[in-house]
Amino acid sequence: MAQPEGYRKALRLMKLAEKFNVPIITFIDTPGAYPGLEAEQRGQAEAIARNLYEMAKLEVPILSFVIGEGASGGALGIGVSDKLFMLEHAWFSVISPESCSSILWRTWEQREIAAEALKLTAQDNFEFGIIDAIIPEPIGGAHTNHEEMAKIIKPFILKELEKFEQLSVKERIKKRIEKLEKNWLSRLKLPIFYKDFLEFNIFALFMKFTDYFRLKAIARFIRKNFSTHEVVRQPITLESAALIGIIFNASHYEEMLAAIEYSKKLDGFRKNIKLMGFVNEKKANSSFPFPFFTKSDLNWLKRPNCSQVDTFINVEFDILINLSTEVLPPLEFIAGASKAKFRIGLYTQTKLPHYDFLIQINENPSVEKLISNIENYLK
């Protein structure tokens, strides 16, 4: 495991490469920076932080390859680059599975569960947009044939260096920083989109932060006031469910029609269906064939404050389905406070943890896809 002296030596050599205009290529294979007391006394954290800062603005091209293990700051200390690649059997994560297991379970025995949760494979990192490409390995793995692996990596290096020759120093550094900002800001668990941040869209950022903290406040309110609900949480199928509740965004025309059609379909199977729509306006422009509430019925936290919502919350549904394809605090409050035995919603990064089952739709989520997945999963 790398010591602070190693990071400082690496930075000294990178500065030397910059002085003589030589491209930098780093090969990452470490389970993390050494965490011992002596390393901390000699400035381990400062050495890594200094490398991150300096590498971000080096004037020569930087290519990084994860060739084995790539964990935590130990990997990042030499991994800030214009292009980041991984061998197909390598892994790259914020922490090693063994360390993660020892922190969460106080034992290494759960390392396989930790590895699955960390999404650390080359394919996972490529799908997240963290790495730029996956490099295939020889039969048996890179460690069995070093020469063949070097021949496979060489074209990647030459191709990328040729591309960098067409860019000026300022353009290259700008692209490097933009890539890092896009990569990490887009993975934050806050409702921030990196485009808003980079374009300095103050209004968009303010609205997203406001909704985020409203959701947090609603979560606290739910835990404080509804944690005593004596409801036995249990998985259940659509076939065995007798009483089903559906909440949805009634301001979204297609979503409203889909909710009504789906309720009619379930009603045809002799299910008792109750709907609750949210009209995201001060006053509804028309009457609806289902119970609904409007923005006028909300307090400043966007929490519903009307008798029909209170009645709906206290119904002991077998299944409660949130068909909204966006995070709306009023509907999240209903889902969190409900006495339903089984609650279903669409997975998003800002969803509150009160659902029993979340459905993830990777591309172009729609209410039709959500309903289709619900029927498939709850057969």
DRENTI-431507 format. One line per 3 residues: number of its first residue (from 1); for each residue x, y, z of N, C-alpha, C. Coordinates in pm, whole numbers. Each point is the difference from the previous one (the first is absolute). Layout:
NUM> X,Y,Z,X,Y,Z,X,Y,Z ~ ...
***
This chain:
1> 85,-119,0,-85,119,0,88,125,0 ~ -46,101,-72,84,119,-21,16,83,127 ~ 120,50,19,34,89,111,1,146,-50
4> -6,99,89,3,140,-45,124,33,-81 ~ 114,-63,34,122,27,-76,-16,-44,-146 ~ -76,-108,-21,-22,-48,-136,-79,99,-83
7> -103,61,59,-79,98,-73,83,125,-32 ~ 84,39,94,84,118,-25,104,-29,-107 ~ 53,-121,-1,96,-39,-104,-69,-2,-137
10> -124,-54,-4,-75,-4,-126,-26,141,-52 ~ -36,91,91,-27,138,-42,128,67,-51 ~ 113,-28,66,127,58,-45,31,-45,-143
13> -23,-127,-30,25,-51,-134,-99,56,-102 ~ -125,22,42,-99,59,-90,36,145,-32 ~ 47,72,99,45,137,-23,120,2,-95
16> 87,-98,12,115,-10,-90,-46,-29,-143 ~ -101,-87,-14,-56,-30,-132,-61,125,-61 ~ -66,80,82,-61,123,-48,109,97,-50
19> 109,7,72,110,91,-36,56,-33,-138 ~ 10,-132,-31,57,-41,-128,-106,-41,-102 ~ -128,35,30,-111,-24,-93,-12,-148,-39
22> 5,-86,100,-12,-145,-20,-136,-45,54 ~ -80,-75,-78,-131,-49,49,17,-87,124 ~ -101,-1,84,3,-79,124,-97,-117,-13
25> 48,-118,32,-83,-121,-1,13,-67,136 ~ -112,-18,68,4,-63,132,-73,-134,-5 ~ 53,-97,72,-60,-133,12,-39,-21,147
28> -130,-20,23,-54,-5,136,-26,-145,41 ~ 59,-39,111,-23,-133,56,28,7,150 ~ -98,45,75,18,16,144,-133,-18,73
31> -1,-69,114,-123,-12,80,-29,125,82 ~ 85,103,-15,-21,125,72,130,54,56 ~ -4,124,43,117,60,64,19,-62,138
34> 125,-8,43,30,-62,130,-66,82,112 ~ -83,-65,86,-75,74,102,67,4,138 ~ 126,-38,10,65,-9,131,26,135,65
37> 26,-3,128,25,120,79,120,77,-54 ~ 107,-73,-36,121,67,-48,-27,75,-130 ~ -80,-61,-89,-32,66,-127,-80,127,23
40> -92,-6,96,-80,119,31,89,110,58 ~ 94,-39,83,90,99,60,87,68,-107 ~ 30,-72,-106,82,56,-106,-83,67,-110
43> -129,16,25,-84,77,-92,-58,-77,-116 ~ -56,-117,25,-59,-81,-108,-112,74,-72 ~ -93,57,77,-114,70,-60,46,121,-82
46> 95,75,54,50,118,-72,69,-40,-129 ~ 76,-111,2,72,-44,-119,-97,-37,-111 ~ -108,-71,36,-100,-39,-100,-73,124,-53
49> -40,88,92,-72,122,-41,87,86,-92 ~ 126,10,30,93,78,-82,9,-59,-140 ~ 6,-133,-10,4,-65,-131,-126,28,-81
52> -116,-8,66,-126,29,-70,1,141,-57 ~ 44,94,82,2,141,-40,98,24,-115 ~ 120,-53,13,103,26,-100,-28,-74,-132
55> -49,-123,8,-26,-77,-121,-112,61,-84 ~ -95,64,68,-112,61,-73,47,111,-94 ~ 115,62,28,44,113,-82,135,-22,-68
58> 50,-124,-3,124,-27,-73,-22,27,-149 ~ 102,55,-66,-15,44,-138,28,-108,-104 ~ 32,-121,43,26,-109,-94,-114,-101,7
61> -21,-79,-106,-107,-102,3,24,-103,110 ~ -109,-46,63,8,-101,105,-95,-114,-34 ~ 52,-121,-6,-81,-120,-20,16,-90,122
64> -111,-53,51,6,-90,116,-65,-133,-34 ~ 62,-107,48,-50,-135,-25,-13,-73,134 ~ -120,-47,32,-19,-85,117,26,-143,-45
67> 110,-58,47,42,-131,-50,-27,-112,99 ~ -47,34,119,-29,-102,102,-99,55,99 ~ 50,30,119,-85,62,102,10,152,-11
70> -112,67,23,1,146,1,-95,50,107 ~ 54,28,118,-88,34,112,35,134,62 ~ -104,75,31,8,117,87,99,106,-51
73> 47,82,92,95,105,-35,131,-54,-50 ~ 29,-124,36,123,-62,-49,4,-7,-150 ~ -116,-24,-62,-8,-4,-145,-13,140,-58
76> -79,84,65,-21,136,-51,127,83,3 ~ 90,-33,92,125,77,14,85,1,-125 ~ -18,-99,-88,70,1,-129,-100,-25,-114
79> -129,29,26,-103,-32,-98,-74,117,-60 ~ 39,123,33,-63,117,-62,58,15,-140 ~ -81,-20,-103,55,-10,-134,-98,50,-106
82> 52,13,-121,-85,36,-113,-86,-118,-43 ~ 57,-120,7,-71,-122,-36,30,-107,105 ~ -103,-71,41,16,-105,100,-53,-132,-58
85> 85,-102,0,-36,-130,-55,9,-107,109 ~ -72,-110,-22,8,-114,92,16,-129,-79 ~ 83,-89,50,2,-134,-55,-131,-69,36
88> -44,-93,-81,-135,-55,16,-21,-73,132 ~ 106,-51,62,-15,-72,127,51,82,119 ~ 30,126,-21,43,87,110,-123,53,75
91> 24,67,113,-111,64,71,45,137,51 ~ -98,90,15,29,139,35,-114,50,87 ~ 31,45,122,-106,39,92,55,93,108
94> -91,54,81,39,91,108,65,-75,116 ~ -21,-132,5,54,-81,110,7,-144,-46 ~ 90,-76,56,9,-142,-35,-115,-75,66
97> -46,-110,-59,-110,-78,60,33,-48,141 ~ 127,-38,23,39,-47,132,-13,110,105 ~ 48,120,-36,-8,113,95,-145,40,24
100> -79,0,-108,-142,33,14,-70,-98,92 ~ 28,-129,-18,-60,-103,84,41,16,146 ~ 128,31,23,48,13,138,-62,121,70
103> -31,105,-75,-62,120,59,-148,-25,30 ~ -72,-60,-95,-144,-16,16,-38,-120,86 ~ 74,-112,-15,-36,-122,71,104,-44,103
106> 108,75,14,108,-33,94,65,-136,-31 ~ -8,-41,-124,62,-124,-44,22,5,-150 ~ 98,-75,-49,26,-8,-144,-91,-100,-69
109> -79,-75,75,-79,-108,-59,-107,49,-96 ~ -40,127,11,-105,54,-88,58,74,-120 ~ 126,-28,-34,65,74,-109,-68,-21,-135
112> -60,-115,-24,-68,-24,-128,-125,85,-11 ~ -74,13,110,-118,87,0,42,145,-21 ~ 109,41,66,51,136,-15,43,26,-143
115> 68,-97,-62,47,16,-138,-117,19,-96 ~ -107,-73,23,-118,12,-86,-64,138,15 ~ -7,49,124,-63,130,26,84,116,-52
118> 132,-14,0,89,109,-39,1,26,-150 ~ -47,-97,-81,-1,16,-146,139,41,-50 ~ 97,-85,28,139,37,-24,63,-59,-126
121> -76,-79,-76,58,-64,-118,23,102,-112 ~ 76,-41,-99,27,87,-115,-130,36,-71 ~ -89,-98,-16,-127,25,-67,-85,100,76
124> -4,-12,134,-77,94,82,56,141,-14 ~ 132,14,8,63,132,-9,-20,62,-138 ~ -1,-84,-103,-23,52,-135,-144,50,-14
127> -95,-75,54,-141,41,-8,-25,128,78 ~ 73,20,111,-14,122,78,70,119,-65 ~ 81,-25,-102,73,108,-66,127,40,72
130> 47,-83,93,121,33,76,125,-27,-82 ~ -1,-109,-78,115,-31,-86,-38,21,-145 ~ 103,9,-85,-25,30,-142,-7,-125,-87
133> 62,-109,42,-4,-123,-79,45,-118,84 ~ -44,-118,-43,43,-125,63,97,-69,-95 ~ 115,-39,52,102,-64,-83,-4,-151,22
136> -16,-76,-108,-5,-147,15,134,-57,45 ~ -6,-112,70,121,-66,49,25,-130,-77 ~ 124,-47,-2,29,-129,-65,-73,-114,72
139> -11,-113,-64,-63,-116,62,76,-36,128 ~ -74,-15,108,62,-31,127,29,122,85 ~ -16,119,-57,23,123,74,133,65,-32
142> 10,130,28,120,76,-32,123,-51,73 ~ -19,-53,120,114,-44,82,67,-125,-56 ~ -67,-70,-92,58,-122,-56,84,26,-123
145> -14,119,-60,74,29,-123,24,151,-8 ~ 105,46,64,29,143,6,29,59,-138 ~ 74,-72,-82,37,52,-131,-123,19,-89
148> -89,-97,3,-122,11,-81,-87,116,48 ~ -6,17,132,-80,111,55,59,135,-41 ~ 133,9,-3,65,124,-41,-31,31,-146
151> -6,-103,-83,-32,19,-143,-144,50,-17 ~ -89,-45,88,-141,44,-8,-14,145,45 ~ 74,38,105,-11,136,53,65,103,-94
154> 108,-37,-67,78,95,-80,-85,79,-101 ~ -90,-63,-78,-81,78,-95,-88,106,67 ~ -50,-32,120,-81,97,74,82,124,32
157> 123,-21,44,87,113,36,31,85,-123 ~ 40,-64,-108,38,73,-121,-119,77,-59 ~ -116,-62,1,-119,63,-55,-39,125,79
160> 2,-11,133,-41,114,82,103,112,-7 ~ 129,-33,-1,103,104,-9,-9,75,-132 ~ -37,-71,-105,-17,65,-131,-115,100,3
163> -107,-35,72,-114,92,13,41,126,77 ~ 81,-18,105,38,113,84,90,99,-74 ~ 71,-46,-101,87,89,-77,-79,109,-70
166> -128,-24,-24,-85,96,-72,-58,107,92 ~ 24,-15,131,-55,96,97,110,86,59 ~ -34,125,27,96,86,70,2,-37,147
169> 97,51,72,12,-30,143,-124,46,76 ~ -46,122,-29,-117,53,70,-124,-83,-28 ~ -17,-41,-125,-117,-82,-35,5,-135,71
172> 119,-58,7,13,-131,63,-30,8,150 ~ 53,101,67,-25,15,143,-149,29,26 ~ -59,82,-85,-142,32,16,-86,-125,-13
175> 29,-82,-101,-75,-124,-19,20,-96,116 ~ 121,-5,55,28,-88,113,-84,39,122 ~ 0,131,29,-75,48,116,-150,-16,-21
178> -48,30,-121,-143,-17,-29,-42,-146,14 ~ 86,-90,-44,-30,-143,12,-12,-40,146 ~ 92,47,84,-4,-33,142,-123,60,66
181> -33,125,-34,-118,63,59,-127,-73,-42 ~ -10,-32,-127,-117,-72,-51,-11,-136,66 ~ 109,-70,10,1,-136,54,-46,-3,144
184> 63,81,87,-29,-13,142,-125,77,41 ~ -27,117,-58,-122,72,36,-124,-76,-40 ~ 8,-72,-115,-116,-75,-46,-26,-122,85
187> 97,-44,85,-20,-116,86,-42,40,141 ~ -9,131,28,-41,42,134,-143,-42,28 ~ -32,-25,126,-134,-39,38,-88,122,28
190> 42,116,-45,-82,120,12,-68,25,-134 ~ -111,75,-1,-69,25,-126,70,108,-81 ~ 130,-18,-27,76,95,-80,33,-65,-133
193> -17,72,-107,46,-48,-128,124,82,-36 ~ 101,-69,-46,127,68,-21,-12,115,-101 ~ -95,-10,-95,-16,108,-98,-44,129,69
196> -92,-13,97,-43,118,76,119,62,72 ~ 85,-87,55,115,47,78,99,71,-92 ~ 35,-66,-111,100,57,-90,-50,127,-68
199> -132,2,-31,-57,117,-68,-42,108,100 ~ 20,-29,129,-32,95,106,-147,42,-6 ~ -88,-101,-15,-144,24,-4,-52,9,144
202> 3,121,54,-32,21,141,-143,-43,33 ~ -96,37,-86,-140,-31,30,-23,-151,4 ~ 56,-72,-98,-17,-146,-3,63,-65,122
205> 121,45,37,66,-55,117,-80,28,128 ~ -51,122,11,-78,38,119,-125,-87,14 ~ -72,-23,-111,-121,-78,4,30,-146,36
208> 110,-53,-54,35,-139,30,41,-16,146 ~ 79,95,52,38,-5,140,-123,15,91 ~ -92,88,-37,-120,21,80,-82,-128,9
211> -22,-65,-115,-77,-125,1,72,-109,77 ~ 134,-1,-10,78,-101,72,-21,13,151 ~ 11,121,52,-15,19,144,-145,-17,45
214> -94,29,-90,-140,-29,33,-22,-149,16 ~ 60,-78,-89,-11,-146,9,62,-51,130 ~ 116,57,37,64,-40,125,-90,33,119
217> -62,118,-3,-89,40,110,-121,-93,8 ~ -55,-36,-117,-113,-92,-2,40,-136,57 ~ 122,-45,-34,49,-129,52,6,2,152
220> 52,109,56,8,12,147,-140,1,61 ~ -92,71,-64,-138,9,51,-64,-139,-1 ~ 22,-76,-107,-58,-134,-11,55,-90,110
223> 133,4,20,62,-85,102,-52,34,140 ~ -22,129,24,-41,45,133,-147,-30,28 ~ -86,16,-101,-143,-7,24,-68,-129,-45
226> 66,-75,-88,-67,-119,-52,78,-129,24 ~ 109,9,78,80,-120,27,-75,-98,90 ~ -108,46,65,-76,-87,89,-111,-76,-72
229> -15,19,-132,-100,-75,-75,23,-149,20 ~ -97,-70,53,15,-143,22,-44,-75,-126 ~ 85,6,-102,-29,-65,-127,105,-106,-25
232> -45,-119,-34,93,-109,-31,42,16,-146 ~ 125,42,-24,49,17,-136,26,-137,-60 ~ -54,-24,-119,18,-130,-62,-14,10,-151
235> 81,-79,-74,-16,-2,-146,-131,-67,-37 ~ -59,42,-109,-130,-52,-39,-13,6,-152 ~ -74,-90,-58,-21,-1,-144,-127,75,-36
238> -9,43,-127,-121,69,-45,-121,-92,7 ~ 23,-128,-23,-111,-96,1,-61,-14,139 ~ 86,0,102,-51,-19,137,-46,130,65
241> 36,115,-58,-38,129,58,-148,28,-26 ~ -71,41,104,-142,33,-14,-24,151,-6 ~ 78,73,77,-17,146,8,128,69,-46
244> -10,78,-107,118,64,-61,-21,151,-8 ~ 99,75,44,-4,146,-11,98,47,-107 ~ -39,102,-75,85,55,-106,8,151,16
247> 121,53,13,21,144,4,76,41,-125 ~ -26,121,-49,59,40,-128,-6,151,-16 ~ 71,49,-100,3,142,-34,-114,31,-96
250> -106,59,51,-117,30,-84,23,119,-92 ~ 109,73,19,32,111,-90,63,-50,-129 ~ 49,-125,4,61,-60,-118,-109,-82,-71
253> -45,49,-117,-118,-57,-66,17,-148,-30 ~ 114,-37,-60,23,-140,-36,6,-88,124 ~ 62,50,106,9,-76,124,-138,-19,62
256> -83,104,-7,-135,-9,55,-83,-104,-77 ~ 8,4,-134,-75,-96,-80,47,-143,27 ~ 133,-17,12,54,-134,27,-47,-52,135
259> -5,89,100,-46,-41,133,-147,-43,-4 ~ -83,76,-72,-142,-34,-10,-18,-132,-73 ~ 70,-17,-113,-12,-125,-77,48,-119,80
262> 108,18,74,54,-110,80,-95,-36,113 ~ -63,100,60,-96,-27,106,-121,-77,-54 ~ -43,34,-123,-111,-72,-62,38,-146,-29
265> 125,-18,-44,49,-135,-28,1,-85,127 ~ 50,58,111,4,-73,126,-140,-23,55 ~ -89,97,-23,-138,-13,44,-69,-118,-71
268> 42,-23,-126,-54,-113,-75,39,-134,58 ~ 108,0,80,42,-123,68,-55,-6,143 ~ -106,78,23,-69,2,129,89,50,113
271> 77,100,-31,81,65,102,-70,128,46 ~ 14,31,127,-54,124,54,107,107,-17 ~ -23,98,-87,101,99,-35,-39,137,53
274> 96,69,60,-21,138,44,110,87,-60 ~ -40,111,-63,94,91,-64,15,127,83 ~ 117,62,-13,23,132,58,95,76,-91
277> -51,106,-61,81,79,-93,46,130,62 ~ 116,46,-44,53,129,45,3,95,-118 ~ -72,112,12,-1,103,-104,100,108,41
280> 107,12,-76,109,90,37,-32,144,-39 ~ -117,47,41,-46,137,-26,-79,48,121 ~ -19,131,10,-75,57,113,-146,-46,-1
283> -53,-13,-123,-140,-37,-13,-16,-89,-123 ~ -77,-107,14,-22,-90,-113,-89,69,-103 ~ 39,-8,-126,-77,65,-107,-124,-76,-40
286> -10,-124,44,-116,-83,-33,-21,-103,109 ~ -118,-61,-2,-28,-106,97,57,-131,-52 ~ 30,-89,93,58,-128,-37,-85,-114,55
289> 3,-113,-67,-80,-115,48,71,-80,109 ~ 79,69,82,74,-66,108,33,105,106 ~ 25,-41,123,40,96,104,134,64,-35
292> 16,127,32,126,68,-29,20,115,98 ~ 122,52,4,30,118,79,93,90,-81 ~ 10,128,35,76,97,-77,108,65,86
295> 74,90,-61,105,73,73,-58,83,114 ~ -127,38,-11,-64,77,107,-16,-82,127 ~ 6,-132,-13,-17,-89,115,133,-35,66
298> 110,66,-40,132,-32,52,48,107,97 ~ 80,-43,97,66,99,85,134,39,-64 ~ 83,75,70,123,51,-62,100,-111,-30
301> -16,-117,67,88,-113,-28,-52,-85,-117 ~ -109,48,-60,-68,-74,-107,-58,-131,52 ~ -43,3,126,-66,-116,60,-151,20,-5
304> -77,-99,-51,-145,15,-10,-64,23,137 ~ -97,87,3,-69,32,123,-149,10,-27 ~ -61,-115,-31,-143,-3,-28,-57,-135,43
307> -130,-4,28,-63,-119,60,2,-120,-93 ~ -17,21,-131,-6,-115,-90,136,-70,-12 ~ 108,77,10,133,-63,-1,22,-76,131
310> -43,58,113,13,-69,129,-77,-132,-2 ~ -120,2,-59,-80,-123,-11,72,-104,-86 ~ 57,45,-112,71,-89,-92,122,-63,69
313> 72,78,77,120,-49,69,-34,-110,99 ~ -116,8,63,-37,-96,103,-65,-126,-53 ~ -18,-9,-131,-54,-123,-59,111,-105,-2
316> -28,-119,46,100,-107,5,2,-77,-132 ~ 59,63,-101,9,-63,-132,88,-124,7 ~ -32,-97,-85,92,-112,-19,122,47,-78
319> -25,85,-101,107,58,-81,-30,147,-24 ~ 101,85,15,-11,141,-38,102,25,-111 ~ -47,54,-113,86,23,-115,10,149,-28
322> 124,50,-7,24,139,-41,40,-2,-148 ~ -89,49,-87,25,-3,-143,70,125,-52 ~ 38,91,90,66,122,-44,141,-31,-50
325> 35,55,-115,134,-22,-56,98,108,44 ~ -44,91,85,90,99,59,-24,5,151 ~ 97,53,72,-10,6,145,-83,122,40
328> -119,-24,52,-89,107,46,-18,-15,150 ~ 47,97,80,-9,-10,147,-138,-37,53 ~ -112,55,-52,-131,-39,54,-29,-149,-15
331> 36,-56,-116,-23,-143,-21,96,-85,82 ~ 122,50,19,96,-72,84,-50,-5,145 ~ -62,108,45,-55,2,135,-108,-106,15
334> -91,-8,-99,-107,-99,6,57,-141,3 ~ 98,-25,-87,61,-134,-5,69,-35,132 ~ 68,98,60,72,-26,125,-91,-16,120
337> -112,76,2,-89,-3,116,-107,-108,-9 ~ -17,-58,-117,-108,-97,-22,12,-123,89 ~ -116,-60,33,-6,-124,76,1,-122,-92
340> 35,22,-127,2,-111,-97,100,-107,43 ~ -29,-125,-36,88,-111,35,120,-9,-94 ~ -17,50,-122,107,-12,-100,-6,122,-91
343> 112,76,-6,2,126,-75,99,-9,-115 ~ -44,46,-118,79,-14,-122,18,138,-65 ~ 120,27,-52,25,126,-70,112,-16,-100
346> 24,106,-75,108,3,-99,129,42,68 ~ 109,-71,-29,128,32,60,58,127,-62 ~ 40,94,85,79,116,-41,100,26,111
349> 101,84,-29,104,26,101,-54,75,121 ~ -113,70,-15,-51,79,111,-122,-63,66 ~ -30,-125,-35,-112,-67,65,27,-18,149
352> -108,14,81,13,-23,143,-6,-150,29 ~ 64,-41,110,12,-144,27,-123,-61,67 ~ -121,35,-45,-118,-57,64,-72,-101,-89
355> 56,-27,-118,-62,-97,-90,50,-140,32 ~ -89,-97,-18,38,-140,18,56,-58,-130 ~ -34,63,-111,47,-51,-129,15,117,-97
358> 121,19,-52,28,107,-95,34,-61,-135 ~ -57,56,-105,22,-50,-136,90,98,-74 ~ 110,-52,-52,96,84,-72,-21,-13,-149
361> -18,113,-67,-11,4,-147,115,87,-48 ~ 95,-59,-70,125,70,-33,-17,109,-104 ~ -84,-22,-101,-11,96,-110,-144,47,-17
364> -18,131,-8,-129,62,-27,-114,-60,85 ~ 6,18,131,-107,-56,84,-135,60,-35 ~ -101,-83,-6,-136,44,-30,-96,-80,87
367> -122,51,16,-98,-69,83,-39,-134,-62 ~ 1,-8,-134,-32,-127,-66,104,-107,33 ~ 129,38,-5,107,-94,34,-8,-39,147
370> -35,97,85,-11,-28,143,-110,-102,27 ~ -116,20,-61,-112,-93,18,36,-139,-52 ~ 65,-5,-116,41,-128,-58,94,-75,92
373> 95,71,60,94,-62,93,-68,-47,128 ~ -95,79,48,-74,-39,120,-72,-133,-23 ~ -66,-11,-115,-73,-123,-31,94,-119,-14
376> 119,24,-58,96,-109,-18,57,-49,132 ~ 34,97,88,64,-36,126,-98,-57,103 ~ -126,42,-6,-95,-40,104,-96,-109,-47
379> 43,-79,-97,-87,-110,-45,-16,-102,112
***
